[in-house]
């Protein structure tokens, strides 16, 4: 029978006092003193040791003693890291005053010892090895972490904030499953990570602990992981509100995933604009590319999945980040994207009367809802056209431009539009702001039919009699009025009455316009001149001036005296005779090169 350590101390004290186990005599005073000193100096450490050993024995017996999985003891109990331990054939029971007696065995024990055992970071165990609820594996909790084991992953430790996040996500029974690594320093970045069966949890002092998994994790690692541009995650993978997909936010961007698009990153100003537009649940949908450098080497872009014709956000240092999508994007792509004459977008798509519009560095693209047509507007005036009131398109090709002025009435408009449509001929229409206000539905008829619009001033005054400020107001008011009606007159301006000089031409150029005069005026606006003129007069006059680049001036109104519309009446024959002579028809955009 085993004696307890306090009983041994009592017996030793009795022998010291009585001379032997059965004696009655007193011991010498020195012997008594020595026994008292021993009793005062030894008990604290011996009592702790005895308490630990007793607790180990008691726990061993609770586990089944030598018949348990631990098997018989190996050697004696020993001191370790301020506590006690007893090895057995198949494991060890550790004890400390703060944790009690707990067993560790198998692969978990092997990993625990490799990590320093009780003297290492993890300290003493807090639990016996325990089956992970709902998962095929085991774990031991320790003072500063947990070691998990499963047949497929082996034994690995998880601790600190990563362990806290892991447990919040369900631990081994959650999506991530068992750990595949111990907590490890991130190469090239100030943080830690644990890989798990189905993902990774990363931690840094600035971002905390967050998990990344699946295709998003794959793309994240391809992009350099925490040591790459994106840095550490700042969210777990999260379902995108209002859209079928997932995302992780990172320190410097976001990776989105959907079944149709896969995983792609968005960052910087492009990401900022994307989020303003609603992110994946907005019109643009999920990203279909990572942010990519533009072929011109200046800007950046992301393509997205939204709209039937696709969508994109383009950024450059001078224009910022703006979206382009649908039919407008398709038109811009056909022109050559940012390397086209239009350059980068300077606005996102916005609504206009019966349509939509994007502005670019050197023009605009308009989409007209009634016709489904896109219209390309170039607003940059070539240097060769500055200081010029153009009388002929500079070309050697056999093309002519039909132009129509609208200042008073619209009596001939529908007839002219019908003739142009029947013959597949485009025209350029110069509108005054007053005319647009008088006939507010007419501009839509013009641009939905595929024709070009120009600026003919607001009130049709003689510009040579106006101040520079008055000229600017006439041009600007007309432009805004036409734009409100859904059109865009830039960059073509026609002087009322043809009255201009070098000063007024400079004013027009300063407003972003090039002056457009004419090669021949049909004079149809003068009417029949008491019956002496008819459509034949118009045809003869126009054809007499036939030449490459000819600009022909006609009018939309009727003569105020006789109500005639000679230009409309002559137009079919004009088109027929030009085609017979081998000519084609263009808008004034041909003058821009």
Secondary structure, DSSP 8 states (H G I E B T S, - for coil): ----HHHHHHHHHHHHHHSSSS--S---HHHHHHHHHHHHHHHHHHHHHHHHHHHHHHHHHHTTGGGSTT-SB-S--EEETTEEEEEETTEEEEEETTTEEEEEEHHHHHHHHHTTGGGSTT-SBSS--EE-TTSSEEEEEETTEEEEEETTTEEEEE-HHHHHHHHHTTGGGSTT-SBSS--EE-TTSSEEEEEETTEEEEEETTTEEEEE-HHHHHHHHHTTGGGSTT-SBSS--EE-TTSS-EEEEETTEEEEEETTTEEEEE-HHHHHHHHHTTGGGSTT-SBSS--EE-TTSS-EEEEE--STT-EEEEEETTTEEEEEEHHHHHHHHHHTGGGSTT-SBSS--EEETTEEEEEETTEEEEEETTTTEEEEEE----GGGTT-EESB-S-SSSEEEEEEEESS--TTHHHHHHHHHHHT---EEEE-HHHHHHSTTHHHHHHHTT-EEEE--SS---GGGS-HHHHHHHHHHHHHHHHHTT---TTEE--GGG---HHHHHHHHHTT-EEE--SEE--GGGTTTTTT--HHHHHHHHHHT--TTEEEEEESS--TTT---HHHHHHHHHHHHHHHTT-EE--GGGGG-
